[in-house]
Amino acid sequence: MKVLVLGSTGYIGSAVARQLMADGHQAVHLVKHAERLGPDAASRVGDLRDPASLRAAVTDDIDAVLNLATPTGEETVDAAAVGALTEGLRGTGRAFVYTSGVWVLGATGDTAVGEDAATDAITIVGYRPRIEQRVLAAAAEDVRAVVLRPGIVYGHGGGIPGLMTGWAKERGIGRYVGSPATRWPMVHVDDLAELFVLALTRAEPGSVLHGVAHEAVPVAALAAAADVAAGGTGRAEPWPLDQAAEAVGAPFAEALGLNQVVSGYRAVAELGWRPSRPYVLDELTGGNRG
């Protein structure tokens, strides 16, 4: 497949681009300016804020579109981008995969929730369920439209666990928002990349998928592991919400304190996804950098 990838130079997007190539597909990178990405890299010039450029990038030779460049807090931009990217796919059966996230579910309680659970999005992604519905509606117009909701992503020192390691270095101790009972659904970036490729090639039109390999990772343990990764002894302390909000902004602080237990079983059962990378606590504390 020849896949147009938005956000291909980011943390998740670069892993997905590598996986596409490893599986024999071609990643076509959407870039804001003509630039050299490498001797074998194909690109198209376009901007998420310029719908006309997005429409022009989805030419007849593009077999699928993967949007990993979804903005945060900009519903008008996001909605216009989805409309532009799917316009040329209508009536063709070609795939469009939109990246959302598990934060649209809100707090879940103690029982793992699946893709059919109602959304209760927190502030930072408050509008995102409406965009998800726009994407899924394209399935009625013969677009193989898929919404993929990653959990908290880790691996290669990146993602929020990478931030936590930096905070531990600054503070001399691991820090977490919320109570010791708070848990996060998580996934290694390379396992997630494999799921994105499976979604492009196998997912049914109108599918919603959770990219979650570990349903409930205790954040207190994660903060302690981040302290070890930072050179500490594995200590962790609560980070009061008001202090975290002052440091990182109230919407992100709310997300850091969100307690969720989320199932990724549908991707395993329906697409044959088999996440295999090291568990996040093992990676941070045991040198398994995955």
PAZAPA-4460 file (N, C-alpha, C; in steps of 0.05 Angstrom, whole numbers, plus 32768, in hexadecimal, padded with zeros to 4 digits):
% residues 290
    n_x    n_y    n_z   ca_x   ca_y   ca_z    c_x    c_y    c_z   seq   type   mol
   8011   7FE8   8000   8000   8000   8000   8011   8019   8000     1      M     A
   8007   802E   7FF4   8014   8048   7FF4   8003   8059   8007     2      K     A
   800F   8060   801F   8000   806C   8035   8009   8088   803A     3      V     A
   7FF7   809B   8038   7FFC   80B7   803F   7FFB   80B9   805E     4      L     A
   8011   80C1   806A   8013   80C2   8087   8016   80DF   8090     5      V     A
   8003   80E9   80A0   8006   8103   80AD   8012   80FF   80C9     6      L     A
   8026   810F   80CF   8033   810C   80E9   8049   80F7   80E9     7      G     A
   8054   80F1   80D2   8067   80DB   80D0   8082   80E0   80DD     8      S     A
   8088   80F9   80E4   80A2   80FF   80F1   809F   8100   8110     9      T     A
   8087   80FC   811A   8083   80FD   8137   808A   80E3   8145    10      G     A
   8087   80E2   815E   808E   80CB   816F   8080   80B2   8165    11      Y     A
   8066   80B3   8163   8057   809B   815A   8059   8099   813B    12      I     A
   8057   80AF   812D   8057   80AE   8110   8070   80A3   8104    13      G     A
   8087   80A9   8110   80A0   809E   8105   80A2   8080   8109    14      S     A
   8097   8076   8120   8096   8059   8124   8083   804C   8110    15      A     A
   806D   8059   810A   805A   804E   80F6   8066   804D   80DA    16      V     A
   8074   8063   80D3   8081   8064   80B9   8095   804D   80B6    17      A     A
   80A5   8048   80CB   80B8   8032   80CA   80AA   8017   80C7    18      R     A
   8094   8014   80D5   8085   7FFB   80D3   8079   7FF7   80B8    19      Q     A
   806E   800C   80AC   8063   800A   8091   8078   7FFF   807E    20      L     A
   8090   800B   807F   80A6   8003   806D   80AE   7FE6   8073    21      M     A
   80B0   7FDF   808D   80B8   7FC4   8094   80A4   7FAF   8089    22      A     A
   808B   7FB7   8087   8076   7FA5   807D   8073   7FA6   805F    23      D     A
   8084   7FB5   8051   8083   7FB6   8034   8072   7FCC   8028    24      G     A
   8068   7FDE   8039   8057   7FF4   802F   8068   800D   802A    25      H     A
   805D   8021   801D   806B   803A   8019   805E   8050   8029    26      Q     A
   806D   805D   803A   8063   8074   8049   8068   808E   8039    27      A     A
   8053   809D   8033   8056   80B7   8026   8052   80CC   803C    28      V     A
   8066   80DB   8042   8066   80EE   8058   8059   8108   8050    29      H     A
   8046   8111   8060   803B   812C   805B   804C   8140   806A    30      L     A
   8058   8153   805C   806A   8167   8068   8060   8183   8061    31      V     A
   8066   8195   8073   805D   81B1   806E   806D   81BF   8058    32      K     A
   8086   81B7   8055   8097   81C4   8040   80A6   81AE   8032    33      H     A
   80AC   81B2   8019   80BD   819F   800B   80D7   819C   8019    34      A     A
   80DE   8184   8021   80F7   8180   8030   8101   8164   802B    35      E     A
   811A   8160   8030   8127   8147   802C   8123   8135   8045    36      R     A
   8114   811F   8042   8110   810D   8059   8123   80F5   8058    37      L     A
   8130   80F2   8041   8141   80DA   803E   8140   80D2   8021    38      G     A
   8154   80C2   8018   8155   80BC   7FFB   813E   80AB   7FF1    39      P     A
   8130   809C   8003   811A   808B   7FFA   80FF   8094   8004    40      D     A
   80FE   80AC   8010   80E5   80B5   801C   80D4   80C4   8007    41      A     A
   80BB   80BD   8005   80A8   80CB   7FF4   8098   80DF   8005    42      A     A
   8091   80F6   7FFA   8083   810A   800A   806F   8119   7FF9    43      S     A
   805C   8126   8006   8049   8139   7FFA   8049   8151   800C    44      R     A
   8046   8168   8000   8045   8181   8010   8028   8187   8017    45      V     A
   8024   818C   8031   8009   8192   803A   800A   819C   8057    46      G     A
   7FF4   81A8   8060   7FF3   81B3   807A   7FD7   81AC   8086    47      D     A
   7FD7   81A4   809F   7FBE   819D   80AC   7FAB   81B4   80AD    48      L     A
   7FB5   81CC   80AC   7FA4   81E4   80AC   7F9C   81EE   8091    49      R     A
   7FA3   81DF   807C   7F9D   81E7   8061   7F8E   81CF   8053    50      D     A
   7F74   81CE   8056   7F65   81B7   804B   7F6A   81B2   802D    51      P     A
   7F6E   81C7   801E   7F72   81C4   8001   7F8C   81B4   7FFC    52      A     A
   7FA1   81B9   800C   7FB9   81AA   8009   7FB6   818D   8010    53      S     A
   7FA5   8187   8024   7F9F   816B   802C   7F90   815D   8015    54      L     A
   7F7C   816A   800A   7F6E   815E   7FF4   7F80   8158   7FDD    55      R     A
   7F93   816A   7FD7   7FA5   8166   7FC1   7FB9   814F   7FC6    56      A     A
   7FBE   8149   7FDF   7FD1   8134   7FE6   7FC6   8119   7FE3    57      A     A
   7FAB   8116   7FE4   7F9E   80FC   7FE3   7F98   80F6   7FC5    58      V     A
   7FAC   80EF   7FB7   7FA9   80E9   7F9A   7FA0   80CC   7F96    59      T     A
   7F9A   80C5   7F7D   7F8F   80AB   7F77   7FA2   8094   7F7D    60      D     A
   7FBC   809A   7F7E   7FD0   8085   7F83   7FD4   8080   7FA1    61      D     A
   7FC7   8090   7FB2   7FC9   808B   7FCF   7FB4   8076   7FD7    62      I     A
   7FBE   8060   7FE3   7FAC   804A   7FEA   7F9F   804D   8005    63      D     A
   7FAA   805D   8016   7F9F   8061   8031   7FAB   807A   803D    64      A     A
   7F9D   8085   8051   7FA6   809D   805F   7FA6   8098   807D    65      V     A
   7FBB   809F   808A   7FBE   809B   80A6   7FC3   80B6   80B3    66      L     A
   7FB1   80C0   80C4   7FB3   80DA   80D0   7FBD   80D7   80ED    67      N     A
   7FD7   80DC   80F1   7FE3   80DC   810C   7FE8   80F8   8115    68      L     A
   7FDF   810C   8106   7FE5   8128   810D   7FCC   8136   8118    69      A     A
   7FBC   8128   8126   7FA3   8134   8131   7FAA   8149   8146    70      T     A
   7F9F   8161   8142   7FA6   8177   8155   7F97   8174   816F    71      P     A
   7FA1   8181   8184   7F93   8181   819E   7F86   819B   81A2    72      T     A
   7F6C   819B   81A7   7F5E   81B3   81AE   7F56   81C5   8196    73      G     A
   7F57   81BA   817E   7F51   81CA   8166   7F3D   81BB   8155    74      E     A
   7F24   81BB   815E   7F0F   81AB   8150   7F0B   81B4   8133    75      E     A
   7F0B   81CE   812E   7F06   81D7   8113   7F1B   81CD   8100    76      T     A
   7F34   81CF   8108   7F4B   81C5   80F8   7F49   81A7   80F3    77      V     A
   7F43   8199   8109   7F42   817B   8107   7F2B   8173   80F5    78      D     A
   7F14   817F   80F8   7EFD   8177   80E8   7F01   817D   80CB    79      A     A
   7F0D   8195   80C4   7F12   819C   80A9   7F26   8189   809C    80      A     A
   7F3A   8181   80AC   7F4E   816E   80A2   7F42   8153   809B    81      A     A
   7F31   8149   80AD   7F24   8130   80A8   7F13   8131   808F    82      V     A
   7F04   8147   808B   7EF4   814A   8073   7F05   814A   805A    83      G     A
   7F1B   8159   805B   7F2C   815B   8043   7F3A   8141   803D    84      A     A
   7F43   8133   8051   7F52   811A   804C   7F40   8103   8043    85      L     A
   7F27   8103   804B   7F15   80EE   8043   7F06   80F4   8029    86      T     A
   7F07   810D   8020   7EF8   8114   8008   7F00   8103   7FF0    87      E     A
   7F1A   8100   7FEC   7F23   80F1   7FD5   7F22   80D3   7FD9    88      G     A
   7F1B   80CA   7FF1   7F19   80AD   7FF6   7EFC   80A3   7FF3    89      L     A
   7EE9   80B5   7FF2   7ECD   80AC   7FF1   7EC7   809D   7FD8    90      R     A
   7EB9   8087   7FDC   7EB2   8076   7FC5   7EC7   8063   7FBB    91      G     A
   7EDE   8062   7FC9   7EF5   8052   7FC0   7EFB   803A   7FD1    92      T     A
   7EF1   8039   7FE9   7EF7   8023   7FFB   7F13   8025   8007    93      G     A
   7F21   803B   8002   7F3C   803E   800D   7F3A   8046   802B    94      R     A
   7F50   8040   8039   7F50   8043   8056   7F57   805F   805F    95      A     A
   7F4A   8068   8075   7F52   8080   8084   7F52   8079   80A1    96      F     A
   7F69   807C   80AE   7F6C   8076   80CA   7F72   8090   80D9    97      V     A
   7F61   8096   80ED   7F62   80AE   80FD   7F6C   80A7   8119    98      Y     A
   7F7F   80B7   8123   7F8A   80B2   813D   7F7C   80C2   8152    99      T     A
   7F6E   80B5   8164   7F62   80C2   817B   7F71   80BA   8194   100      S     A
   7F64   80B1   81A9   7F73   80A9   81C1   7F5F   80A1   81D7   101      G     A
   7F69   8092   81EB   7F57   8087   81FF   7F4C   809D   8212   102      V     A
   7F58   80B5   8212   7F4E   80CA   8223   7F31   80D2   821C   103      W     A
   7F28   80CB   8205   7F0C   80D1   81FE   7EF8   80C1   820F   104      V     A
   7F02   80AB   821C   7EF1   809B   822C   7EEC   80A6   8248   105      L     A
   7EFD   80B9   8251   7EFB   80C3   826C   7F03   80AE   8280   106      G     A
   7EFC   80B3   8299   7F02   80A0   82AE   7EF0   8087   82AA   107      A     A
   7EFC   8070   82AE   7EEE   8057   82A7   7EE5   8047   82BE   108      T     A
   7EEF   804C   82D6   7EEA   8039   82EC   7EFD   8022   82EB   109      G     A
   7EF6   800D   82F9   7F09   7FF6   82FD   7F06   7FE0   82E8   110      D     A
   7EF1   7FE1   82D8   7EEC   7FCC   82C4   7EF6   7FD5   82A9   111      T     A
   7F05   7FC4   829B   7F10   7FCC   8281   7EF9   7FD1   826E   112      A     A
   7EFB   7FE8   8260   7EE7   7FEF   824C   7EF1   7FEB   8230   113      V     A
   7EDF   7FE4   821E   7EE7   7FE0   8202   7EDD   7FF7   81F0   114      G     A
   7EDE   7FF1   81D7   7ED9   8006   81C3   7EBB   800F   81C2   115      E     A
   7EA9   7FFE   81CD   7E8D   8005   81CC   7E85   8016   81E4   116      D     A
   7E97   801C   81F6   7E90   802C   820E   7E8A   8049   8205   117      A     A
   7E78   8056   8213   7E72   8072   820D   7E8A   8083   8213   118      A     A
   7E8C   8099   8203   7EA2   80AC   8208   7E9A   80C0   821D   119      T     A
   7EAE   80CA   822C   7EAA   80DE   8240   7EC4   80EE   8241   120      D     A
   7ECA   80FB   822B   7EE5   8106   8226   7EEC   811B   823B   121      A     A
   7F06   811B   8243   7F10   8130   8255   7F16   8149   8244   122      I     A
   7F1D   815F   8252   7F1F   8179   8245   7F32   8179   822D   123      T     A
   7F49   816D   8230   7F5E   816F   821C   7F56   8164   8201   124      I     A
   7F43   8151   8201   7F38   8145   81E9   7F1A   8147   81E7   125      V     A
   7F0F   815C   81F3   7EF3   815E   81F7   7EE2   815C   81DD   126      G     A
   7EED   8166   81C7   7EDE   8166   81AE   7EE3   814C   819E   127      Y     A
   7EF7   813D   81A5   7F01   8126   8195   7EEB   8112   818E   128      R     A
   7ED8   810B   81A0   7EC3   80F8   8198   7EB3   8101   817F   129      P     A
   7EAF   811B   817C   7EA1   8125   8165   7EB1   8120   814B   130      R     A
   7ECB   8123   814D   7EDC   811D   8136   7EDB   80FF   812F   131      I     A
   7EDC   80EF   8144   7EDA   80D2   8140   7EC1   80CB   8130   132      E     A
   7EAB   80D7   8137   7E92   80D1   8129   7E93   80DB   810C   133      Q     A
   7EA0   80F1   8107   7EA3   80FA   80EB   7EB3   80E6   80DB   134      R     A
   7EC8   80DB   80E7   7ED8   80C7   80DA   7EC8   80AE   80D4   135      V     A
   7EBA   80A4   80E8   7EAB   808B   80E5   7E95   808E   80D1   136      L     A
   7E89   80A6   80CF   7E74   80AB   80BC   7E7D   80A7   809F   137      A     A
   7E97   80AB   809A   7EA1   80A8   807F   7E9F   808B   8075   138      A     A
   7E9C   8078   8088   7E99   805C   8080   7E80   8058   806F   139      A     A
   7E6C   8069   8073   7E53   8067   8063   7E58   8070   8047   140      A     A
   7E6E   807E   8042   7E75   8087   8027   7E8B   8077   801A   141      E     A
   7E8D   805E   8022   7EA1   804B   8017   7EBD   8054   801C   142      D     A
   7EC2   805E   8034   7EDD   8063   803E   7EE2   804F   8054   143      V     A
   7EF8   8041   8054   7EFE   802D   806A   7F09   803D   8082   144      R     A
   7EF6   804C   808F   7EFD   805E   80A4   7F00   8050   80BE   145      A     A
   7F16   8056   80CC   7F1D   8049   80E6   7F27   805E   80F9   146      V     A
   7F1E   805B   8112   7F28   806C   8128   7F39   805A   813A   147      V     A
   7F51   8063   813F   7F63   8054   8151   7F6A   8065   8169   148      L     A
   7F65   805A   8181   7F69   8069   819A   7F81   805D   81A9   149      R     A
   7F99   8068   81A6   7FB0   805D   81B5   7FAC   8063   81D3   150      P     A
   7FB8   8051   81E3   7FBB   8057   81FF   7FD3   8069   8203   151      G     A
   7FDD   806B   821B   7FF5   807B   8221   800D   806D   8215   152      I     A
   801B   807B   8203   8030   806E   81F3   804B   8071   8201   153      V     A
   805A   805B   8200   8075   805B   820B   8088   804D   81F8   154      Y     A
   80A2   804E   81FF   80B6   8040   81EF   80CB   8053   81E4   155      G     A
   80E4   804A   81E4   80FB   805A   81DA   80FE   8074   81E9   156      H     A
   80F6   8075   8202   80FA   808D   8212   80E7   80A3   820D   157      G     A
   80D2   809E   81FD   80BF   80B3   81F6   80A5   80B2   8204   158      G     A
   8092   80C1   81FA   8077   80C1   8205   8076   80CE   8220   159      G     A
   805F   80CB   822D   805C   80D6   8248   806F   80C9   825C   160      I     A
   8075   80AF   825A   808A   80A4   826C   80A5   80B2   8269   161      P     A
   80AB   80BB   8251   80C4   80CA   824D   80C3   80E4   825C   162      G     A
   80AB   80F2   825B   80A8   810A   826A   80AB   8105   8288   163      L     A
   80A0   80EF   8291   80A1   80E8   82AE   80BE   80E4   82B6   164      M     A
   80CE   80D8   82A5   80EA   80D4   82AB   80F8   80EF   82AE   165      T     A
   80F1   8102   829C   80FD   811C   829E   80F4   812B   82B7   166      G     A
   80DB   8127   82BF   80D2   8134   82D8   80E1   8128   82F0   167      W     A
   80E6   810E   82EF   80F4   8101   8305   8111   810B   8307   168      A     A
   811D   8110   82F0   8138   811C   82F0   8138   8138   82FD   169      K     A
   8124   8148   82F6   8122   8163   8300   811C   8164   831E   170      E     A
   810B   8151   8327   8101   8152   8342   8112   8141   8355   171      R     A
   811F   812D   834A   812E   811A   835B   811C   8103   8365   172      G     A
   8104   8101   835B   80F1   80ED   8363   80DB   80EB   834E   173      I     A
   80D0   80D3   834A   80BA   80D0   8337   80A1   80DE   8341   174      G     A
   8090   80E7   832D   8078   80F6   8335   8061   80EB   8324   175      R     A
   8049   80EB   8330   8031   80E3   8322   801A   80F4   832C   176      Y     A
   8007   80F9   831A   7FEF   8108   8321   7FD9   80F4   8328   177      V     A
   7FC9   80FB   833B   7FB3   80E8   8343   7FBC   80D8   835C   178      G     A
   7FAD   80C2   8360   7FB2   80B1   8377   7FC3   8099   836F   179      S     A
   7FCE   808B   8383   7FDD   8073   837C   7FCD   805E   836D   180      P     A
   7FB2   8060   836E   7FA0   804D   8361   7F9C   8054   8344   181      A     A
   7FA5   806B   833B   7FA1   8073   831F   7FB1   8061   830C   182      T     A
   7FA3   805A   82F6   7FB0   8048   82E2   7FAC   8053   82C6   183      R     A
   7FBF   804B   82B5   7FBE   8054   8299   7FBF   803B   8287   184      W     A
   7FAF   803B   8271   7FB2   8028   825C   7FCA   8030   824A   185      P     A
   7FDC   801D   8243   7FF5   8024   8236   7FFB   8012   821F   186      M     A
   800D   801B   820E   8016   800C   81F6   8032   8015   81EE   187      V     A
   8043   8002   81E6   805D   8009   81DC   805A   8014   81C0   188      H     A
   806A   8028   81B9   8067   8036   81A0   806A   8023   8188   189      V     A
   807C   800F   818A   8080   7FFD   8174   8069   7FE9   8171   190      D     A
   805D   7FE0   8187   8045   7FD0   8186   802E   7FE0   8179   191      D     A
   802C   7FF9   8181   8017   800B   8176   801B   800E   8158   192      L     A
   8034   8012   814F   8039   8015   8133   802F   7FFC   8123   193      A     A
   8034   7FE5   812E   802A   7FCD   8121   800B   7FCD   811F   194      E     A
   7FFE   7FD7   8134   7FE1   7FD8   8133   7FD7   7FEC   811E   195      L     A
   7FE4   8002   811B   7FDC   8015   8107   7FDD   8009   80EB   196      F     A
   7FF2   7FF9   80E6   7FF4   7FEC   80CB   7FDE   7FD7   80C8   197      V     A
   7FD8   7FC8   80DD   7FC2   7FB5   80DC   7FA8   7FC2   80D7   198      L     A
   7FA4   7FDA   80E4   7F8B   7FE8   80E0   7F88   7FF1   80C3   199      A     A
   7F9E   7FFA   80B7   7F9E   8003   809B   7F97   7FEC   8089   200      L     A
   7FA0   7FD4   808F   7F9E   7FBE   807C   7F86   7FAB   8082   201      T     A
   7F7D   7FAA   809B   7F69   7F95   80A3   7F50   7F9F   80B0   202      R     A
   7F50   7FB6   80BB   7F39   7FBF   80CB   7F20   7FC3   80B9   203      A     A
   7F09   7FBD   80C4   7EF0   7FC1   80B6   7EE8   7FDE   80B5   204      E     A
   7ED9   7FE7   80A1   7ECF   8003   80A1   7EBF   8009   80BA   205      P     A
   7EC3   8020   80C5   7EB3   8028   80DD   7EBE   801D   80F7   206      G     A
   7ED6   8012   80F7   7EE1   8006   810F   7EEC   801B   8122   207      S     A
   7EEA   8015   813B   7EF8   8024   8150   7F0A   800F   815E   208      V     A
   7F23   8016   8162   7F37   8004   816E   7F46   8012   8184   209      L     A
   7F4B   8003   819A   7F5B   800D   81AF   7F78   8001   81AC   210      H     A
   7F8B   8013   81AA   7FA7   800B   81A9   7FB2   8009   81C5   211      G     A
   7FAA   7FF4   81D3   7FB2   7FF0   81F0   7FBD   7FD4   81F3   212      V     A
   7FD6   7FD2   81FC   7FE2   7FB8   8202   7FE0   7FB1   821F   213      A     A
   7FE0   7FC6   8231   7FDF   7FC1   824E   7FC8   7FD2   8259   214      H     A
   7FB4   7FC5   8263   7F9B   7FD2   826A   7F9D   7FE6   8281   215      E     A
   7FAE   7FE1   8294   7FAD   7FF1   82AD   7FC9   7FF1   82BA   216      A     A
   7FD9   8005   82B3   7FF4   8007   82BF   7FF2   801B   82D6   217      V     A
   7FF9   8014   82EF   7FF8   8027   8305   800B   803E   8301   218      P     A
   8001   8056   8303   8012   806D   82FE   8027   8072   8314   219      V     A
   8020   806A   832C   8034   806C   8341   804C   805A   833C   220      A     A
   8047   8042   8332   805D   8030   832B   806C   803B   8312   221      A     A
   805E   8048   8300   806A   8054   82E8   807D   806B   82F1   222      L     A
   8073   807B   8303   8084   8091   830D   809D   8087   831B   223      A     A
   809A   8071   832A   80B2   8065   8337   80C5   805A   8323   224      A     A
   80BB   804E   830E   80CC   8044   82F8   80DA   805A   82EA   225      A     A
   80CB   8071   82E6   80D8   8088   82D9   80EE   8093   82EA   226      A     A
   80EB   8091   8305   8101   809A   8316   811A   8089   8313   227      D     A
   8116   806E   8310   812C   805C   830B   8139   8063   82F0   228      V     A
   8128   8068   82DC   8133   806F   82C1   8143   8089   82C3   229      A     A
   813C   809A   82D6   814A   80B4   82D9   8163   80B2   82EA   230      A     A
   8168   8099   82F3   8180   8095   8304   817A   8094   8322   231      G     A
   8160   8094   8329   8159   8094   8345   8155   8077   8350   232      G     A
   8149   8076   8367   8146   805C   8375   812A   8050   8373   233      T     A
   8118   805E   8364   80FD   8053   8361   80E9   8060   8374   234      G     A
   80EE   8079   837B   80DB   8087   838D   80C7   8097   837C   235      R     A
   80AF   809A   8387   809B   80A9   8379   8089   80B7   838E   236      A     A
   807E   80CE   8386   806D   80DD   8398   8056   80E9   8387   237      E     A
   803F   80EE   8394   8029   80FB   8386   8030   8118   837D   238      P     A
   8026   8120   8367   8029   813B   835D   800E   8148   835E   239      W     A
   8009   815A   8371   7FEE   8166   8374   7FE5   8172   835A   240      P     A
   7FCB   816E   8355   7FBF   8177   833B   7FC4   8194   8336   241      L     A
   7FC1   81A5   834A   7FC4   81C2   8345   7FE1   81C9   833E   242      D     A
   7FF4   81BB   834A   8010   81BF   8343   8017   81B5   8327   243      Q     A
   800C   819E   8320   8010   8193   8305   8004   81A5   82F0   244      A     A
   7FEC   81AF   82F6   7FDE   81C1   82E3   7FEE   81DA   82DE   245      A     A
   7FFB   81E4   82F3   800C   81FC   82F0   8024   81F6   82DE   246      E     A
   802E   81DE   82E0   8047   81D6   82D2   8041   81CF   82B5   247      A     A
   802C   81C0   82B0   8027   81B5   8295   800C   81BD   8289   248      V     A
   7FFD   81CD   8297   7FE3   81D5   828D   7FCD   81C4   8299   249      G     A
   7FB6   81D0   829F   7FA0   81C1   82AB   7F96   81AA   829B   250      A     A
   7F91   81AD   8280   7F87   8196   8271   7F99   817E   8271   251      P     A
   7FB3   8182   826E   7FC6   816C   826E   7FC8   8160   828A   252      F     A
   7FC8   8170   829F   7FC9   8166   82BA   7FB1   8154   82C0   253      A     A
   7F99   815D   82B6   7F81   814C   82BA   7F85   8131   82AD   254      E     A
   7F91   8131   8295   7F96   8118   8286   7FA9   8106   8296   255      A     A
   7FBE   8112   82A2   7FD2   8102   82B0   7FC5   80F5   82C9   256      L     A
   7FB0   8101   82D4   7FA4   80F5   82EB   7F8C   80E4   82E5   257      G     A
   7F87   80DE   82CB   7F6F   80CF   82C3   7F73   80B1   82C8   258      L     A
   7F61   80A5   82D6   7F62   8088   82DC   7F52   8079   82C7   259      N     A
   7F60   8067   82B8   7F52   8058   82A3   7F5C   803B   82A3   260      Q     A
   7F49   802A   829D   7F4F   800E   8297   7F41   8008   827C   261      V     A
   7F51   8003   8267   7F47   8001   824C   7F51   7FE8   823E   262      V     A
   7F3F   7FDA   8231   7F45   7FC1   8223   7F4D   7FC6   8206   263      S     A
   7F61   7FB8   81FD   7F69   7FB9   81E0   7F64   7F9E   81D3   264      G     A
   7F51   7F8F   81DE   7F4D   7F73   81D4   7F42   7F72   81B8   265      Y     A
   7F32   7F86   81AF   7F26   7F85   8195   7F3C   7F83   817F   266      R     A
   7F51   7F92   8182   7F67   7F92   816E   7F74   7F76   816E   267      A     A
   7F77   7F6A   8185   7F83   7F4F   8186   7F71   7F3B   8179   268      V     A
   7F57   7F3C   817F   7F44   7F28   8175   7F3E   7F2B   8158   269      A     A
   7F3B   7F44   814F   7F31   7F49   8133   7F48   7F4D   811F   270      E     A
   7F5E   7F58   8128   7F74   7F5E   8115   7F8C   7F4C   8119   271      L     A
   7F8D   7F3C   812F   7FA4   7F2C   8134   7FBC   7F3B   813F   272      G     A
   7FB6   7F52   814C   7FCC   7F62   8158   7FD8   7F52   816F   273      W     A
   7FF3   7F52   8170   8001   7F44   8185   8017   7F55   8191   274      R     A
   800F   7F68   81A3   8024   7F79   81B0   8038   7F68   81BF   275      P     A
   8052   7F6E   81BB   8067   7F5C   81C6   807E   7F6B   81D3   276      S     A
   807E   7F86   81D3   8094   7F95   81DD   8094   7F94   81FC   277      R     A
   80AB   7F9C   8208   80AD   7F9B   8225   8098   7FAC   8233   278      P     A
   808F   7FA2   824A   807D   7FB1   825B   808B   7FCB   8264   279      Y     A
   807B   7FE0   8267   8087   7FFA   826C   8098   7FFB   8285   280      V     A
   8090   7FEE   829B   80A0   7FEF   82B3   80BA   7FE0   82AF   281      L     A
   80B9   7FCA   82A1   80D2   7FBB   829B   80E5   7FCB   8289   282      D     A
   80D9   7FD9   8276   80EA   7FE9   8264   80F8   7FFF   8273   283      E     A
   80E9   800D   8285   80F5   8023   8293   8109   801B   82A8   284      L     A
   8104   8005   82B5   8116   7FFD   82CB   812A   7FE8   82C4   285      T     A
   8125   7FD9   82AF   8137   7FC2   82A9   8149   7FC5   8291   286      G     A
   8148   7FDD   8284   815A   7FE1   826E   814F   7FD6   8254   287      G     A
   8136   7FCC   8253   812A   7FC2   823A   811E   7FDA   822C   288      N     A
   812D   7FE6   821B   8125   7FFF   820E   8114   7FF9   81F5   289      R     A
   810F   7FE0   81EE   80FB   7FD8   81DA   8100   7FE3   81BF   290      G     A
***
